[in-house]
Amino acid sequence: MARLTTLNTISAQEHLRDRVANALRAALIAGELRPGVIYSAPALAADFGVSATPVREAMLDLAREGLVEAVRNKGFRITELTEQDLDDFTELRVMIEVPTVGRIARMGRTRELEALRPLAQAIVAAAAEHDILGYLEADRRFHLELLGMAGNRRLVEEVGNLRKRSRLFGLNRLDESGLLVQSAEEHAQLLDLLIAGDAAGAERCMLAHMSHVRNLWAEENPNGVADDGPRGVRIAEV
């Protein structure tokens, strides 16, 4: 029984660490934790209403993801994300995701693709309700479950890691401008093209979607219309 109690305690601690890590990621995305600023585990723990241990462990998880760096005897500094970093992450995702959706469109996975419809609708609903965390979770599940249809687990893991490292900066500004719903609706457009088996159209749609979001993160184009893809790749409007 003692062993079971110990295991339950460990499980509870790990669960709390995961919850804290997710909350910290959300705070990063929302801009509540600022790049370059050092935060101490005890201070953050007080904000969350938990002990410092799960916060410190969660911060170490984020450090392994490259989101923060440990500062000896002080805490953790939020790593700066430059325009070059955003371009690099977006370029890698384009190289992986664009051809992958084209391949999925050719696979005739209509039933599995249609099963993603509720997630596409949930993304739009969360955007309309200004629910940033709900948007992020539905968006993450949609993209990763879609890519999972290609049958390459490592590919899905890599894209998941790239998404974490890019942090989806600027979503609050996107929401305030009213453009988050526009970005959300692109998921349903992509799904329609995939179900229709339009591989070329799906690839163009994915490239346009990622380019729109990239430009909006950096506030490069306040109208939310991307003229060029990453690295100057020209894209067609869909």
N, C-alpha and C positions, 0 to 999 in steps of 0.2 A: 504493500500500500504506500509505503514511503516513497518508493521509486515512482509510482504513478503520480503522486502529489508533486514530486520534483519535475516530472515531465510536463504536467499541467502548468506548473509555474513557468517553466521555460517557454512553453507554447504561448502563454499569455504575454510574456515579456516580448517575444518575437512579434506577436500580433501588434502590440503597442508600438514597437519600433517601426513596423511597417506603416502604421497609421500616422505616426509622427513624420516619417520620411515623406509620405504622400502630402501631408499638410505643408511641409517645408517646400516641396516642389511647387505646390499650388501658390504659396507665398512668393516664390521666385517668379513664377509666371505672371502673377498679378502685380509684380513690382513692389511688393511690401518689404521684401528683402533686397537691398540694393547692391549691385556689383561694386567691389572694392571695399565694402564696409565689413568690419570684423564683428561677429556676433558670438557671445559666450553661451555655452550650453545651459548654465544656470538661469541666465536671463530669459532665454527662449523657453526653458522649462516652466518658468513662472508664468509666462504668457499662455502656455498650453495647459497649465494646471496639472503638470506631471512632474516626476522626479527628473533629475538631470541625466540619469543613466540612459534611458531610451532616446533622449535627444542627442546625446553624444554618440550613441551607436548609429542613430539615423544619419547624423552628420558624416560619420565615417563611410556609410553607404553612399552618400552623395559625393563624398570625396573620390571614391572609386569610380564614380560616373563622370568625374571631372567638373562637377557643378560647384564645389567648394574646395578650399585647400586649408589644411590645418596650420594654425599660427601658434607656435610654441608659447605656452603659458598665457595665451590670450583667448583663443577660441578658434573660430573658423571664418575665413574670408570668402565672400562670394566671388567667384571668378568672373573676370570681365569677359564679355562676349563681343568681339569686334565684327565689323561689317564683313571682313574677310572670313571669319569663322562661320557666319551665317551663309555666305556664298559657298564655302567648302562643304558644309553640312547639306545644303540644298542640292549642290551638284551631285554628291554621293547618292542622295535619295532619288534624284532624277534618274541617275544611271541604273539604279536598282528597280525602282517602282514603275517607271514608264514602260519599259519593255515587258515587265512582268504582267501588267494589266492587259497588254496586248496579247500575251500568251494565254491568259485566263479567258479572254474574250473568245479565243479560238477553241476553247475546250468544251464549249456547250454545257456549262454547269448551271443551267437555267434555274433549277430548283434551289441549289445552294445560294446562288446570287439573289434570288427572290427572297430568301430567308434573311438577307441583310436589309431588306426594306424597312423594317421597324427601327433599325439603328440609324438609317439615313433620316428617317422622320424624327427620331429622338434628337439628332444633332440640330435639326432646324428648330424643334420645339425648345431646346435648351437655349439656343441663340435668341429666340424671340422672347424668352423669359429672363434674359440677361443672367442665366445660370452658367457662369464660366466653368466651374468645376464639372457640372453635368455635361457641358459641351465637350470638354477635354476628354472625359471618360468615354463618351459615346464615339467621339472622333477617333480616339486611340483604338477602341475595339473594332470599329468599322474598317479602318485601314489595315490593321494587323490580321483580322479574320479574313479580309479579302485576299491579302497576300498569301495567307496560309493555304488558299486553294491551289497555289502553284506546287505545293507539296515539298517545299524546302524550308525546314525548320530553322536552319542557320540564317537564311535570308530574313525571316521574320524577326529573329532575335537581333540581327544587325540593324534593321530599320527601327525596331523598338529602342535600341540604344541611341541611334542618331536622333530620334524624336526627343529623348530625354536631354541629350546634350544641347540641342538647339533651343529647348525650353519654350518654344512658341511664344517668344516675347511679343508684347504689344497687343495681346488679345483684349485687354481692358480698353485701350484706345479704339480698337476695332469695334468693340461693343458700343462704346459711347458714340461713335460716328454713325452707327446704324448699319455698318457694312458686314458685321458678323453674320447676319442672316443671309446676305448675299453669298458669302463664302460657304455657309452651311448648305445652301441649296445646290451647290456644285456636286455634292455627294450623290444626290438623287439623279442628277444629269449623267454622272459617270456610271451609275448603276443601270440606267436605261440603255446606255450605249453597250455596256457589257452584255446585258441580257439580249440585245439585238444582234450580238455577235460582231459588232462593228469594232474591230481591233484598232484600226487606224484612228477612228474617232475617239475611242477610249484612251489611246495614248496621247492624243492632242488635248483631251479634256484633263487628264492627270497632269500633264505638263503645264497647262494653263492654270489649273488650281494651285499647284505648288508655286508657280511664279507669282500669282496674285498674292498668296499668303506671304511669300518672302518679301515682296515689295511693301506690303502693308506693315509687316513687322518693323521694317526700317523707316517707315513713313516716307518712302521714296516717291510714292505716287498717291496723293490724297484722294484721288478719284477711284482708287481701287482697280484700275485697269492696267494690266501689265502689257507693256509694249514689247518687252524682250524677256526671254527666259534666262535662266542662270548662264553665266559666261557668254551672254549676248546671243544665245540661241533664239532665233526668231520663232514665235509661236502664232498659231492661227486662233482667232476667236471662235468659241464653240457655243 
